[in-house]
Structure formats: C-alpha cells, structure tokens
Amino acid sequence: MKDRIITAKHQKKELRILLYCFIVAFLLNIISVIIYKTPLVEIFTQIGYILAVSLVLYLFIFLIRLIIFLVKALLGHPK
C-alpha cells in the first residue's frame, strides 16, 4: 500500500477553504443580527454556532469537490 503524504501546500489550501467558510458563517451571523435587530453581543456569544455552521459549509464543499473528482475519474480526465 502506498503512503500518502499531505504537502504543506495542500494543508494551506484546506485551511484557507476552512477560513473562508468561517468568514461566510460569521458574515451570516452579522447579517442576521442586523436583520432581526438583536443585541450586538449576539455576534460573539453565538461563536459556537458559527463554528458549527462553518464546519457544515466545509463538509458541503468537500462533498462537492469529491463528486467533481469522482466524475473526472470516471470520465478519464487527467488531474
């Protein structure tokens, strides 16, 4: 069995994607605070939910990337 090595470049790419997901979830939280006129403290007290939403977004993006990879592999396209 072949060993898989995760390069620093790949790790940085994944961390960047996770950071973008966190930023999107944080912006959604700010927008919801503005729309529903809740106290501004909600932006920081709901950080657990923000982390959960960002992980869900990351998993959703991962599934999309996996589907694209599998379709490319089935069609015989090179990387």
Backbone as CSV, one residue per row, in Angstrom:
resi,resn,N_x,N_y,N_z,CA_x,CA_y,CA_z,C_x,C_y,C_z
1,MET,0.837,-1.171,0.000,0.000,0.000,0.000,0.888,1.242,0.000
2,LYS,0.496,2.206,-0.807,1.282,3.407,-0.962,0.989,4.397,0.167
3,ASP,2.041,4.996,0.712,1.867,6.021,1.736,1.455,7.330,1.079
4,ARG,0.523,8.007,1.702,0.074,9.315,1.222,0.748,10.391,2.061
5,ILE,1.344,11.342,1.397,1.972,12.458,2.090,1.164,13.712,1.779
6,ILE,0.748,14.383,2.821,-0.007,15.623,2.655,1.000,16.769,2.684
7,THR,1.109,17.457,1.571,2.090,18.524,1.460,1.631,19.769,2.196
8,ALA,2.580,20.656,2.463,2.259,21.917,3.131,1.340,22.757,2.245
9,LYS,1.537,22.681,0.940,0.702,23.433,0.012,-0.752,22.978,0.113
10,HIS,-0.959,21.678,0.202,-2.323,21.127,0.315,-2.951,21.503,1.660
11,GLN,-2.157,21.471,2.724,-2.665,21.849,4.042,-3.088,23.312,4.065
12,LYS,-2.279,24.181,3.453,-2.613,25.604,3.400,-3.888,25.832,2.599
13,LYS,-4.057,25.074,1.515,-5.262,25.199,0.698,-6.493,24.820,1.510
14,GLU,-6.435,23.724,2.248,-7.570,23.272,3.053,-7.871,24.248,4.195
15,LEU,-6.830,24.768,4.821,-7.038,25.742,5.892,-7.644,27.036,5.346
16,ARG,-7.238,27.420,4.143,-7.808,28.613,3.513,-9.297,28.412,3.230
17,ILE,-9.656,27.239,2.741,-11.065,26.940,2.483,-11.864,26.971,3.785
18,LEU,-11.310,26.396,4.838,-11.979,26.409,6.140,-12.117,27.835,6.671
19,LEU,-11.097,28.663,6.473,-11.169,30.058,6.892,-12.263,30.796,6.126
20,TYR,-12.373,30.558,4.823,-13.432,31.187,4.031,-14.811,30.757,4.530
21,CYS,-14.948,29.495,4.880,-16.225,29.014,5.425,-16.547,29.713,6.743
22,PHE,-15.543,29.911,7.584,-15.752,30.609,8.851,-16.159,32.053,8.603
23,ILE,-15.507,32.707,7.645,-15.832,34.098,7.335,-17.267,34.214,6.826
24,VAL,-17.681,33.289,5.967,-19.057,33.304,5.452,-20.048,33.109,6.603
25,ALA,-19.785,32.163,7.492,-20.685,31.920,8.622,-20.727,33.141,9.545
26,PHE,-19.589,33.781,9.767,-19.536,34.964,10.622,-20.320,36.115,9.998
27,LEU,-20.171,36.296,8.680,-20.925,37.347,7.993,-22.430,37.076,8.032
28,LEU,-22.803,35.799,7.895,-24.221,35.446,8.013,-24.758,35.783,9.402
29,ASN,-23.943,35.584,10.414,-24.344,35.915,11.781,-24.521,37.422,11.930
30,ILE,-23.613,38.196,11.373,-23.728,39.652,11.451,-24.987,40.126,10.720
31,ILE,-25.228,39.556,9.543,-26.424,39.928,8.784,-27.690,39.583,9.554
32,SER,-27.710,38.418,10.211,-28.905,38.035,10.968,-29.105,38.935,12.182
33,VAL,-28.016,39.374,12.798,-28.145,40.301,13.929,-28.735,41.627,13.455
34,ILE,-28.312,42.081,12.290,-28.833,43.342,11.746,-30.298,43.195,11.341
35,ILE,-30.622,42.118,10.639,-31.992,41.931,10.154,-32.985,41.781,11.299
36,TYR,-32.642,40.959,12.296,-33.577,40.695,13.387,-33.436,41.674,14.557
37,LYS,-32.539,42.658,14.410,-32.352,43.723,15.402,-32.119,43.176,16.812
38,THR,-31.249,42.193,16.900,-30.881,41.639,18.203,-29.669,42.396,18.741
39,PRO,-29.347,42.239,20.019,-28.190,42.942,20.584,-26.886,42.530,19.880
40,LEU,-25.956,43.480,19.786,-24.690,43.216,19.096,-23.836,42.163,19.796
41,VAL,-24.094,41.930,21.073,-23.337,40.922,21.802,-23.570,39.525,21.209
42,GLU,-24.679,39.363,20.498,-25.000,38.077,19.842,-23.930,37.673,18.835
43,ILE,-23.240,38.661,18.271,-22.209,38.355,17.278,-21.133,37.458,17.890
44,PHE,-20.785,37.722,19.152,-19.704,36.963,19.782,-20.200,35.816,20.660
45,THR,-21.399,35.933,21.195,-21.887,34.867,22.068,-22.318,33.630,21.275
46,GLN,-22.567,33.801,19.990,-23.008,32.687,19.153,-21.848,32.048,18.396
47,ILE,-20.636,32.196,18.883,-19.450,31.696,18.180,-19.493,30.175,18.009
48,GLY,-20.107,29.471,18.940,-20.229,28.013,18.807,-21.059,27.633,17.593
49,TYR,-22.155,28.361,17.410,-22.989,28.116,16.234,-22.253,28.500,14.950
50,ILE,-21.486,29.555,15.023,-20.710,29.977,13.852,-19.715,28.891,13.470
51,LEU,-19.055,28.311,14.454,-18.109,27.219,14.173,-18.834,26.014,13.576
52,ALA,-20.000,25.700,14.123,-20.760,24.560,13.609,-21.199,24.805,12.163
53,VAL,-21.681,26.001,11.877,-22.114,26.318,10.514,-20.927,26.303,9.567
54,SER,-19.784,26.806,10.016,-18.611,26.799,9.141,-18.151,25.375,8.841
55,LEU,-18.257,24.477,9.804,-17.897,23.076,9.554,-18.880,22.411,8.601
56,VAL,-20.158,22.747,8.729,-21.161,22.208,7.799,-20.879,22.715,6.386
57,LEU,-20.556,23.999,6.252,-20.201,24.551,4.941,-18.975,23.847,4.365
58,TYR,-17.974,23.610,5.229,-16.759,22.932,4.786,-17.072,21.518,4.301
59,LEU,-17.912,20.799,5.032,-18.290,19.446,4.623,-19.079,19.460,3.322
60,PHE,-19.944,20.451,3.142,-20.697,20.595,1.910,-19.752,20.837,0.731
61,ILE,-18.792,21.723,0.914,-17.808,21.987,-0.139,-16.971,20.744,-0.411
62,PHE,-16.625,20.013,0.649,-15.861,18.777,0.482,-16.641,17.766,-0.361
63,LEU,-17.927,17.632,-0.099,-18.746,16.695,-0.876,-18.821,17.108,-2.344
64,ILE,-18.958,18.395,-2.597,-18.980,18.870,-3.975,-17.653,18.573,-4.657
65,ARG,-16.549,18.832,-3.964,-15.228,18.548,-4.534,-15.029,17.055,-4.778
66,LEU,-15.543,16.219,-3.876,-15.442,14.774,-4.032,-16.237,14.303,-5.244
67,ILE,-17.438,14.841,-5.415,-18.264,14.466,-6.576,-17.573,14.867,-7.870
68,ILE,-17.015,16.073,-7.903,-16.299,16.525,-9.099,-15.107,15.617,-9.385
69,PHE,-14.369,15.234,-8.334,-13.218,14.349,-8.502,-13.653,12.989,-9.056
70,LEU,-14.745,12.449,-8.519,-15.208,11.136,-8.964,-15.710,11.175,-10.404
71,VAL,-16.403,12.242,-10.760,-16.872,12.371,-12.143,-15.685,12.470,-13.096
72,LYS,-14.691,13.246,-12.730,-13.487,13.365,-13.562,-12.775,12.019,-13.674
73,ALA,-12.723,11.274,-12.579,-12.045,9.970,-12.607,-12.806,8.989,-13.475
74,LEU,-14.137,9.025,-13.418,-14.935,8.113,-14.239,-14.862,8.450,-15.718
75,LEU,-14.749,9.737,-16.018,-14.664,10.152,-17.413,-13.247,10.052,-17.975
76,GLY,-12.288,9.791,-17.099,-10.922,9.584,-17.543,-10.149,10.865,-17.784
77,HIS,-10.594,11.956,-17.192,-9.865,13.207,-17.338,-8.648,13.198,-16.425
78,PRO,-7.527,13.708,-16.918,-6.359,13.811,-16.044,-6.548,14.932,-15.020
79,LYS,-5.729,14.952,-14.005,-5.814,15.991,-12.970,-5.546,17.306,-13.617
